[in-house]
Amino acid sequence: MIERDLSLTGDFAIVNEAVRRYVPGFSAHGFRLTEVTLEGSAKLQRFPVFHFLNEHTAMGIDVSFISATGGLNGGFTVLLIKPGKHKLDVEDYLKSHEREGLTRFFTYRDPATDVRGFADTFLQMFVGLLDRDLKPIIEGKTFEETPIDWMGYK
């Protein structure tokens, strides 16, 4: 696994530890943690992205985490990435399949939130999705691209 000079502190260090505790849940589906990168901009916010890859299907899972700050929500974003740069946003997928109740696990607003508990709850829910709702997708039996709303920035 490659780590590009990451100095994960605070919430990011907590999430890093949580993601690593759940690696066996990803591994059970053939996904290996291959890289952790810091993305975003110093001007807005930098955030870690945990890159998982299934070498047999060439499908990837990118798990990103942003802290809640300045009145903005924080939480997780998860993309399933199929070769050819086809992307499925898991939260949007859940909304489109009438599983909106699960989307509450993706976001938090209060900066005083226990990030460790939030991350554990989210990752437990997500690994469960790999076992159920997302199983046909990660096994390559089906795939649904979700449109990305660039909000005028593209």
C-alpha positions in Angstrom: 0.0 0.0 0.0 1.2 3.5 -0.9 0.9 6.4 1.5 2.0 9.7 0.1 3.6 11.6 3.0 0.4 11.9 4.9 0.3 13.6 8.2 -3.1 12.6 9.3 -4.1 14.3 12.6 -7.3 15.0 14.5 -10.4 13.7 12.9 -8.4 12.4 9.9 -6.2 10.2 12.1 -9.3 8.9 13.9 -11.0 8.0 10.5 -7.7 6.5 9.3 -7.7 4.1 12.3 -11.4 3.3 11.8 -10.9 2.5 8.1 -8.0 0.2 8.8 -10.1 -1.7 11.4 -12.7 -2.4 8.7 -10.2 -3.5 6.0 -11.1 -7.2 6.6 -14.7 -6.3 5.6 -13.5 -4.9 2.3 -11.0 -7.8 1.9 -13.8 -10.3 2.2 -15.1 -9.0 -1.1 -11.6 -8.9 -2.8 -10.8 -5.3 -2.2 -7.4 -4.3 -1.0 -6.4 -0.9 0.5 -3.9 0.2 -2.1 -3.4 3.9 -1.3 -4.3 6.8 0.9 -4.1 10.2 -0.6 -4.9 13.8 0.6 -7.0 15.6 -1.9 -8.9 18.9 -2.0 -7.2 22.3 -1.7 -5.4 24.0 1.1 -7.6 27.0 0.5 -10.8 25.1 1.2 -10.1 21.8 3.0 -7.7 18.9 2.4 -9.3 15.4 3.0 -8.1 11.8 3.0 -9.2 9.4 0.3 -8.9 5.7 1.0 -8.4 3.8 -2.3 -9.4 0.2 -2.5 -9.0 -2.1 -5.5 -10.3 -5.5 -6.5 -7.5 -6.8 -8.8 -9.8 -9.5 -10.2 -12.5 -7.2 -11.4 -10.4 -4.0 -11.6 -13.2 -2.2 -9.7 -12.2 0.4 -7.2 -13.8 1.9 -4.1 -12.8 5.4 -3.0 -13.8 6.3 0.5 -13.4 10.1 1.3 -13.9 11.9 4.6 -14.4 15.6 5.3 -14.7 17.1 8.7 -17.6 19.3 9.6 -16.3 22.9 10.0 -17.6 26.4 9.5 -21.2 25.4 9.6 -20.7 22.9 6.8 -21.6 19.2 7.0 -18.9 16.6 7.3 -18.9 12.9 6.6 -18.2 10.3 4.0 -18.5 10.0 0.3 -18.1 6.7 -1.4 -17.6 6.1 -5.1 -17.5 2.7 -6.8 -15.3 3.0 -9.9 -15.6 0.6 -12.8 -12.9 0.5 -15.5 -13.4 3.1 -18.1 -13.9 5.7 -15.3 -17.6 4.8 -14.7 -18.6 6.0 -11.3 -21.4 5.2 -8.9 -21.9 7.5 -5.9 -23.2 5.1 -3.2 -25.3 7.8 -1.4 -27.0 8.8 -4.6 -27.5 5.1 -5.5 -29.2 4.5 -2.1 -31.5 7.5 -2.7 -32.5 6.3 -6.2 -33.3 2.8 -4.8 -35.6 4.0 -2.0 -32.9 3.3 0.7 -32.7 6.9 1.8 -32.8 5.9 5.5 -29.3 4.7 5.2 -28.0 8.0 3.8 -28.2 9.5 7.4 -25.0 7.5 8.1 -23.0 9.5 5.6 -23.2 13.0 7.1 -22.9 14.8 10.3 -23.2 18.6 11.0 -22.0 19.2 14.6 -18.2 19.6 14.9 -18.5 18.2 18.4 -19.7 14.9 17.0 -17.8 11.8 18.3 -16.0 11.2 15.0 -14.7 7.7 16.1 -18.3 6.6 16.8 -19.6 8.2 13.6 -16.9 6.5 11.5 -17.4 3.1 13.1 -21.2 3.3 12.5 -20.7 4.4 8.9 -18.1 1.7 8.1 -20.2 -1.0 9.7 -23.2 0.1 7.6 -21.1 0.3 4.4 -19.5 -3.1 4.8 -23.1 -4.4 5.3 -24.0 -2.8 2.0 -21.2 -4.7 0.3 -22.8 -7.9 1.6 -26.3 -7.0 0.5 -27.3 -4.0 -1.7 -24.0 -3.5 -3.5 -23.1 -7.1 -3.9 -24.3 -7.5 -7.5 -22.4 -4.4 -8.4 -19.1 -5.3 -6.8 -19.3 -8.8 -8.3 -19.6 -7.2 -11.7 -23.1 -8.5 -12.4 -24.6 -5.0 -12.8 -23.6 -1.4 -12.7 -25.4 1.9 -12.5 -23.6 5.1 -13.1 -24.8 8.0 -11.0 -24.6 11.4 -12.6 -22.3 13.8 -10.9 -23.8 17.2 -10.0 -20.9 19.6 -10.6 -23.0 22.5 -9.4 -21.8 24.7 -12.3 -18.1 24.0 -11.7 -17.3 21.8 -14.6 
